[in-house]
Amino acid sequence: MSPGVAVLEIQGLTRRFGGLTAVDGFDVTVNDGEIVSLVGPNGAGKTTVFNLISGVLRPTAGSVRLLGRDYALVRESEAYGNCARAGGPA
């Protein structure tokens, strides 16, 4: 991959649990070669964001795209292969 190419794109990511909105309209783009962190106080929704990105939870709204493809449509084995090609876990 070339630097500047979007590896992970998250747009409008939202997750509600009943009347509680844990994540509200989260947006981020991670380009090839970047290191990004997510910081915030306890209860800010950090773990929920990672659970949404990994597919443990389904978003109420928004999208997660991995290498340009809608992550919700990517099979688990294919997603892990993409991570390995992008330099992530094998």
Secondary structure, 3 states (H helix, E strand, C coil): CCCCCEEEEEEEEEEEECCEEEEEEEEEEEECCCCCCCCCCCCCCHHHHHHHHHCCCCCCEEEEEECCEEHHHCCHHHHHHHHHHCCCCC
